[in-house]
Amino acid sequence: MRTLPVLLTRPRADALRLADELRAAGVQRIEVSPLMRIVATGPLPELSGGIILTSGNAVDTYVELKGPKGLPTWTVGPRTADRARAAGLDVQGTAPDAEALGQAIPETAPPLMHLRGAVARGDLAVALRARGLTADEAVIYRQDGIALTAAAADLLRIGPVVVPLYSPRSAELFFQACPHTAYGNLRIIALSPAVASASPVPPVEQAETPDGSAMLRAVLRYFTTMDG
């Protein structure tokens, strides 16, 4: 059953990384059709303390905008932390989601700037200020929608297809692009309860924790269930 196709709709760089991991695990059919293009909107604000990066897209945009290295940094998810370290940032801590990070950052942290996309859930800076920390936010990129490729549209029409969804925004874009007549073909893998709630098709699997490694395991777990 690992011949069942997987449709990856993440921004291209993330989708290609995931495709490599899936192929290494024996998944044979993968179609990459990004539904979101990350566009830097910069410039960066003045950074006098620490920064918060809640996604790999934020890290990549920070690097693209030539952000300074060495700043104390807090992240969501271990993969974001790894990318931040690779970018030369001093990762002080990480948490599985933004809500948890808002409670995990210590009161001794320097003034913080949350560098985020135009579409985001919650308000991390407000949560930190409510705890007495100095925190602000700046939008440094936007998430533009892209149409499905013809090959992806064919997969949805022809038969069952596994679709990992990583955010409520990606779920929204996907179901805007996916015809209702194809809903019965979808095998949705959701990153989190928030993503599951944004999907009109109930997920067949959900990641144990909201991070990339857990999502990879969730996709492979579904294939193992089908193989069993």
Secondary structure, 3 states (H helix, E strand, C coil): CCCCCEEECCCHHHHHHHHHHHHHCCCCCEEECCCEEEEECCCCCCCCCEEEECCHHHHHHHHHCCCCCCCEEEEECHHHHHHHHHCCCEEEEEECCHHHHHHHCCCCCCCEEEEEECCCCCCHHHHHHHCCCCEEEEEEEEEEECCCCHHHHHHHHHCCEEEEECCHHHHHHHHHHCCHHHHHHEEEEECCHHHHHHCCCCCCEECCCCCHHHHHHHHHHHHHHHHC
